[in-house]
Amino acid sequence: MGSPTCHQQVTKNFLVAHGDLDGIISAVLAIRRFGLPLGETEVVFVQPFTVNEVVIPCEAEKVYVVDVAVNNRDPEMTRTFISRIGGRLVWWFDHHQGWTVEIIGKNPAFVIDAEAGSCAEVIGGEPELVADAIAADTRKGELSERAQLVERAMKANMSDDDIRWLAVRWLLGDESARDGLEEVAKKYARIQAETERLAATYQVIGGVALVDARESNHQYDLTQLLLAGQEQASFAVVQTVHPRHGEGLTIATSRKDVNLVELFGLASGAPFRVSVQADRMEEVLAKLETV
C-alpha cells in the first residue's frame, strides 16, 4: 500500500485513493469528473495509516485525494501529509467522521460529508458505480457483477496495487484489463474457504461475536468475516494482525443506534466499523456488552 507508482508516465496529476472498493470507484469518478488524462495521472492507493509513505513527485502540479480518512491513531500523520501536499491540493473528498478545523482549517479543497454512504456518493457521477460503492462500504444492497469481480480480484492479493490499477482501467472502459482481473479473481476461492473456516470459530459473549484470526495461515476476507459475526450477534469483533502494524481489533455493528467512532472515542472512522489497538480488548467487550 502507498507505493509511489502503479504505472509509468509523465505525472502532472497525482491521485491518492483508499485501497478498498469505494476508493477504487472514487478514483474512477474523480478521473472522469475532472477529465484527468491517464497518461498524465499517477494513481496510488493507501490506508489512512500509510499516507506517510506516499511520495509525491516534484513534477506533480495537482493533487487529488479520495476516500482517505483521518488516521484515528495518529491524526498528526494526516496533518503532516496535508502539509506536504501544500498548495498543490485541488480536492480532497471523504465521507468518514473525524475531520476538524484543527486538521483542515478553512481549506476549501476539502469536501467532507460524514452522512454519505460512500466517498463515491460525495464525488458524484455514474449512479451504478456510486451504488456499488455504497453497498461495498455499508454492506446494504447487492454489489453488481462488475463490482463483485473487482472485489474478488482485489481481495485475492490485498498488497498488489497493480490489481487496483487494472480495476481503475477496466471501470474507465478498458476491456483489455478484464482478463487480468478474472485471472486473479480465481484465487479468491481459497480466501473464501479460509473466511468460512474462521467464521465457524466465532464465540458469542453477551451480545458480541468474537473470533481470533491472528493465527490464520492464509488470507481471509475481513469484511465477510465481520458480516458472518453480525449474523450471530449485534456486534462482531475480529482479532487481527497486520504484518507491519501488529495486532489490533476490528469491530462492526448492524445497529443503527450505535456510533462506534463515538463509543470508543476515536478521531475518525465509519460509525458502523472501526479498528482499535489490541490492548483495548477488555474495554471493547465491556462497552459492547452494555451499550
C-alpha positions as CSV (number, residue, x, y, z in Angstrom):
1,M,0.0,0.0,0.0
2,G,1.1,3.5,-0.7
3,S,3.8,2.6,-3.2
4,P,4.7,5.7,-5.3
5,T,3.8,4.3,-8.7
6,C,1.3,1.9,-10.3
7,H,2.4,2.7,-13.8
8,Q,5.0,4.7,-15.7
9,Q,4.1,8.1,-17.2
10,V,4.6,11.8,-17.1
11,T,3.0,12.9,-13.9
12,K,1.1,16.2,-13.9
13,N,-1.8,14.9,-11.7
14,F,-1.4,12.8,-8.6
15,L,-4.4,11.0,-7.3
16,V,-4.3,9.3,-3.8
17,A,-7.2,6.8,-3.1
18,H,-8.1,4.5,-0.3
19,G,-7.3,0.9,-1.3
20,D,-10.9,-0.5,-0.9
21,L,-13.7,-0.8,-3.5
22,D,-15.1,2.6,-2.6
23,G,-11.6,4.1,-3.0
24,I,-11.2,2.5,-6.4
25,I,-14.6,3.7,-7.6
26,S,-13.9,7.1,-6.2
27,A,-10.7,7.3,-8.1
28,V,-12.6,6.4,-11.3
29,L,-15.2,9.1,-10.6
30,A,-12.6,11.7,-9.9
31,I,-10.7,10.9,-13.1
32,R,-13.9,11.3,-15.0
33,R,-15.2,14.4,-13.2
34,F,-12.0,16.4,-13.6
35,G,-11.0,14.9,-17.0
36,L,-7.7,13.7,-15.8
37,P,-5.7,12.1,-18.7
38,L,-4.4,8.7,-17.7
39,G,-1.1,9.3,-19.4
40,E,-0.5,12.3,-17.1
41,T,-2.1,11.0,-13.9
42,E,-0.4,8.8,-11.3
43,V,-2.7,6.9,-9.0
44,V,-1.6,5.5,-5.6
45,F,-3.6,3.5,-3.1
46,V,-3.2,3.9,0.7
47,Q,-4.7,3.3,4.1
48,P,-5.1,6.2,6.5
49,F,-2.2,4.9,8.5
50,T,0.2,4.7,5.4
51,V,-0.1,8.2,4.0
52,N,3.3,9.0,5.5
53,E,4.8,6.5,2.9
54,V,3.4,8.4,-0.1
55,V,6.0,10.0,-2.2
56,I,4.5,12.9,-4.2
57,P,6.5,13.6,-7.4
58,C,8.1,17.0,-7.6
59,E,6.6,17.4,-11.1
60,A,3.1,16.8,-9.9
61,E,1.2,20.0,-10.4
62,K,-2.2,19.0,-9.0
63,V,-3.0,16.5,-6.2
64,Y,-6.4,14.9,-5.6
65,V,-7.3,12.7,-2.6
66,V,-10.4,10.5,-2.4
67,D,-11.8,8.3,0.4
68,V,-8.8,8.8,2.8
69,A,-9.9,9.3,6.4
70,V,-8.1,10.9,9.2
71,N,-5.7,8.4,10.8
72,N,-7.5,7.9,14.1
73,R,-4.5,6.5,15.8
74,D,-2.2,9.3,14.7
75,P,-4.1,12.4,13.4
76,E,-0.7,14.3,13.3
77,M,0.3,11.9,10.4
78,T,-2.7,13.2,8.4
79,R,-1.9,16.8,9.2
80,T,1.7,16.3,8.1
81,F,0.5,14.7,4.9
82,I,-1.8,17.6,4.1
83,S,1.1,20.0,4.8
84,R,3.4,18.1,2.4
85,I,0.8,18.5,-0.4
86,G,0.5,22.2,0.3
87,G,-0.9,24.4,-2.4
88,R,-1.0,21.6,-4.9
89,L,-4.1,20.0,-3.3
90,V,-7.0,20.6,-5.6
91,W,-9.7,18.5,-4.0
92,W,-10.0,16.0,-1.0
93,F,-13.2,14.1,-0.9
94,D,-14.2,11.9,2.0
95,H,-17.2,10.6,4.0
96,H,-15.6,9.5,7.3
97,Q,-16.1,11.2,10.6
98,G,-13.2,12.9,12.4
99,W,-12.5,16.0,10.2
100,T,-11.9,19.0,12.4
101,V,-10.9,22.6,11.9
102,E,-7.6,21.7,13.6
103,I,-6.8,19.3,10.8
104,I,-8.1,21.0,7.7
105,G,-8.5,24.6,8.8
106,K,-10.7,26.5,6.3
107,N,-9.2,24.9,3.3
108,P,-11.9,24.9,0.5
109,A,-10.3,21.9,-1.2
110,F,-11.9,19.6,1.4
111,V,-15.3,18.3,0.6
112,I,-16.4,16.1,3.5
113,D,-19.9,14.6,4.0
114,A,-19.9,12.3,7.0
115,E,-23.6,11.4,6.3
116,A,-22.8,9.9,2.9
117,G,-22.7,6.2,2.5
118,S,-19.5,6.3,0.5
119,C,-16.9,8.7,-0.8
120,A,-18.2,8.0,-4.4
121,E,-21.5,9.5,-3.3
122,V,-19.8,12.7,-2.3
123,I,-17.9,12.9,-5.6
124,G,-21.0,12.0,-7.7
125,G,-21.2,10.6,-11.2
126,E,-22.3,7.3,-12.6
127,P,-25.2,6.1,-10.4
128,E,-24.4,2.4,-10.8
129,L,-20.8,2.9,-9.6
130,V,-22.0,5.0,-6.7
131,A,-24.5,2.4,-5.7
132,D,-21.7,-0.3,-5.7
133,A,-19.5,1.9,-3.6
134,I,-22.3,2.4,-1.0
135,A,-23.1,-1.3,-1.0
136,A,-19.4,-2.1,-0.5
137,D,-18.9,0.3,2.4
138,T,-22.3,-0.2,4.2
139,R,-22.9,-3.8,3.1
140,K,-26.5,-2.8,2.4
141,G,-27.7,-3.8,-1.0
142,E,-26.2,-6.0,-3.6
143,L,-23.0,-5.5,-5.5
144,S,-23.2,-5.6,-9.3
145,E,-21.4,-8.4,-11.1
146,R,-18.8,-5.8,-12.2
147,A,-18.1,-4.8,-8.6
148,Q,-18.0,-8.4,-7.4
149,L,-15.3,-9.2,-9.9
150,V,-13.2,-6.2,-8.8
151,E,-13.7,-7.2,-5.1
152,R,-12.7,-10.8,-5.7
153,A,-9.6,-9.8,-7.7
154,M,-8.6,-7.1,-5.1
155,K,-9.0,-9.4,-2.2
156,A,-7.1,-12.2,-3.8
157,N,-4.0,-10.2,-3.1
158,M,-4.6,-7.2,-1.0
159,S,-1.0,-6.0,-1.2
160,D,-0.9,-5.7,-5.0
161,D,-1.8,-2.2,-6.2
162,D,-1.4,-3.3,-9.8
163,I,-4.7,-5.2,-9.4
164,R,-6.4,-1.9,-8.2
165,W,-4.9,-0.1,-11.2
166,L,-6.3,-2.8,-13.5
167,A,-9.7,-2.3,-11.9
168,V,-9.5,1.5,-12.5
169,R,-8.7,1.0,-16.1
170,W,-11.5,-1.5,-16.6
171,L,-14.1,0.7,-14.9
172,L,-13.0,3.5,-17.1
173,G,-13.7,1.3,-20.1
174,D,-10.5,-0.5,-20.9
175,E,-11.9,-4.0,-21.7
176,S,-8.3,-5.4,-22.1
177,A,-8.0,-5.1,-18.3
178,R,-10.8,-7.6,-17.6
179,D,-8.9,-10.7,-18.4
180,G,-6.2,-9.8,-15.8
181,L,-8.9,-9.2,-13.2
182,E,-10.7,-12.5,-13.9
183,E,-7.4,-14.5,-13.7
184,V,-6.5,-13.0,-10.3
185,A,-10.1,-13.4,-9.1
186,K,-9.8,-17.2,-9.5
187,K,-7.5,-17.2,-6.5
188,Y,-10.3,-15.9,-4.2
189,A,-11.8,-19.3,-3.6
190,R,-9.0,-20.2,-1.1
191,I,-9.6,-16.9,0.7
192,Q,-13.3,-17.6,0.8
193,A,-12.7,-21.1,2.3
194,E,-10.4,-19.6,5.0
195,T,-13.0,-17.0,5.8
196,E,-15.7,-19.7,6.2
197,R,-13.4,-21.7,8.4
198,L,-12.7,-18.7,10.7
199,A,-16.4,-17.8,10.8
200,A,-17.2,-21.3,12.2
201,T,-14.9,-20.4,15.2
202,Y,-16.9,-17.4,16.4
203,Q,-17.8,-17.3,20.1
204,V,-20.7,-15.2,21.3
205,I,-20.1,-13.4,24.6
206,G,-23.1,-11.4,25.7
207,G,-24.2,-9.5,22.6
208,V,-20.7,-9.8,20.9
209,A,-19.5,-12.3,18.4
210,L,-15.7,-12.7,18.8
211,V,-13.2,-14.5,16.6
212,D,-9.4,-14.8,16.7
213,A,-7.9,-14.6,13.2
214,R,-4.4,-13.8,14.3
215,E,-3.1,-17.3,13.7
216,S,-4.6,-17.7,10.3
217,N,-2.0,-19.1,7.9
218,H,-4.0,-17.8,4.9
219,Q,-5.6,-14.6,3.7
220,Y,-9.2,-14.1,4.6
221,D,-11.9,-11.7,3.7
222,L,-12.3,-9.4,6.8
223,T,-15.5,-7.8,5.6
224,Q,-17.2,-11.1,5.0
225,L,-15.9,-12.4,8.3
226,L,-17.4,-9.4,10.1
227,L,-20.7,-9.9,8.4
228,A,-20.7,-13.6,9.4
229,G,-20.3,-12.4,13.0
230,Q,-23.1,-10.0,12.7
231,E,-25.4,-12.8,11.8
232,Q,-24.8,-14.2,15.3
233,A,-24.8,-11.0,17.3
234,S,-25.3,-7.2,17.0
235,F,-21.5,-6.7,17.3
236,A,-18.7,-8.6,15.6
237,V,-15.1,-8.3,16.8
238,V,-12.2,-9.8,14.9
239,Q,-8.7,-10.1,16.4
240,T,-6.3,-9.3,13.6
241,V,-2.6,-8.9,13.0
242,H,-1.1,-6.7,10.4
243,P,2.4,-7.7,9.0
244,R,3.8,-4.2,9.7
245,H,1.5,-2.6,12.3
246,G,0.9,-5.6,14.6
247,E,-2.2,-6.8,16.4
248,G,-5.5,-5.0,16.5
249,L,-9.2,-5.3,16.8
250,T,-11.8,-4.6,14.1
251,I,-15.3,-4.0,15.3
252,A,-18.5,-3.9,13.2
253,T,-22.2,-3.5,14.1
254,S,-25.5,-3.7,12.4
255,R,-27.1,-1.4,14.9
256,K,-28.0,2.0,13.6
257,D,-28.4,3.5,17.0
258,V,-24.7,2.9,17.9
259,N,-21.9,5.0,16.6
260,L,-18.6,3.1,17.1
261,V,-16.5,6.1,16.5
262,E,-18.1,8.0,19.3
263,L,-18.4,4.9,21.6
264,F,-14.6,4.3,21.5
265,G,-13.6,8.0,21.4
266,L,-11.8,7.7,18.1
267,A,-10.6,10.6,15.9
268,S,-12.1,9.3,12.8
269,G,-13.8,6.3,11.1
270,A,-17.1,5.0,9.9
271,P,-19.8,4.7,12.6
272,F,-20.5,1.1,11.8
273,R,-16.9,-0.2,11.6
274,V,-13.7,0.8,13.3
275,S,-10.3,-0.5,14.2
276,V,-8.6,-0.1,17.6
277,Q,-5.5,-1.3,19.4
278,A,-5.4,-4.8,20.6
279,D,-4.8,-3.8,24.2
280,R,-8.3,-2.3,24.3
281,M,-10.0,-5.8,24.2
282,E,-11.3,-5.7,27.8
283,E,-12.7,-2.2,27.3
284,V,-14.2,-3.1,23.9
285,L,-16.1,-6.1,25.3
286,A,-17.3,-4.3,28.4
287,K,-18.7,-1.4,26.3
288,L,-20.3,-3.5,23.7
289,E,-22.0,-5.8,26.2
290,T,-23.6,-2.9,28.0
291,V,-24.4,-0.5,25.2
